[in-house]
Amino acid sequence: MGKGERTRDRIIGKAMALASRDGFDGVTIGALAGQLRLSKSGLFAHFGSKEELQCSVLQHAAARFTSDVIEPALHTERGEARVRALFERWRKWLLRSTMPGGCVLVTASHEFDDKPGPQRDLIEDQMRRLLDTLARCAESAVRTGEFRADLDTHQFARDWYALMFGYHQLGRLFKERSNEAHLRNAFEQLVSAVRKTGQH
Amino acid sequence: MGKGERTRDRIIGKAMALASRDGFDGVTIGALAGQLRLSKSGLFAHFGSKEELQCSVLQHAAARFTSDVIEPALHTERGEARVRALFERWRKWLLRSTMPGGCVLVTASHEFDDKPGPQRDLIEDQMRRLLDTLARCAESAVRTGEFRADLDTHQFARDWYALMFGYHQLGRLFKERSNEAHLRNAFEQLVSAVRKTGQH
């Protein structure tokens, strides 16, 4: 990795931490320059604008989510096992985040949902891919005969997504130690409701 | 209502709209003074600080949520009917919000979850009361014999809350017309899983 790339990585790492705690609105060239002891013009050499910087953070976070959560799950056995593998990895990503303010993709979803622009397009695209992945995992469990043949995988994907987002928020706000156990119970209920009867 | 009160109401109304669309960080005395064509000193006469202004918006929104959603639901017949009444009113509040960026209580939950202070204390307290209300509604359905006697109402309240928060976010991000129908299906599944067997 060249010096330029290392600096770029350092900038994105710090920007992710800032976005996680204070939101993307706090990720400005000026704020970062101060925190990293770099000149503003040095930062501008890497990112031409606040928008480009925020988009780079989003792409970086999405790539990490894909490699840490999605890809390993897609390499496990198809069917319910894959649904469970994805859940386990996603749960750890969301509830045991090393970022100071939790998952920046969740932060971005809330912050940009009312702000048209490339950041909103990026996060909407990422989250739509995620919904598609969730639905495809459920489909694979329908094909193995573990989930009901008439399962609405579109609905299942949204219920699952809502559960994860909702429990992430419960965790951030209440900091209850039982939060992870509650999410696990909720997920078991979601899965048991779509299993073929007799497989409970 | 005196002139002072009317002005105060006008300020809070505008501040709520601002918070809904741009987040609470955008609710500053300066920004509001510009939008309302009031002097900064005039605004300071009503709210001594940005913090006080943000807390007033939170209290106002919470009071409206209580009178529009909670109180009418608590006046319906106890049991499953009350759970359903609360769901219907809450669903409308969340998904058909007249606020430009959706529910400000949701916005505040995300924005203040990593920021200790009176705003965070206020929103945490409001959301904890809401969880308690959800659990009490479920308890009333246990007492009427509609919900299972061994129901964990603490878990049920959190599952329900997560569902509402998650679907609110799905609605804001994807703007799918099917979102409300999906939330309704998810709620039906949540309720049918806790009903006494044979009452499906």
Interface residues (C-beta under 8 A of the other chain):
Chain A: R21 D22 G23 D25 P100 G101 G102 T107 S109 H110 E111 D113 D114 I123 E124 M127 R128 D152 Q155 R158 D159 Y161 A162 L163 M164 F165 G166 Y167 Q169 L170 R172 L173 F174 N179 H182 L183 N185 A186 Q189 A193
Chain B: R21 D22 G23 D25 P100 G101 G102 T107 S109 H110 E111 D113 D114 I123 E124 M127 R128 D152 Q155 R158 D159 Y161 A162 L163 M164 F165 G166 Y167 Q169 L170 R172 L173 F174 N179 H182 L183 N185 A186 Q189 A193
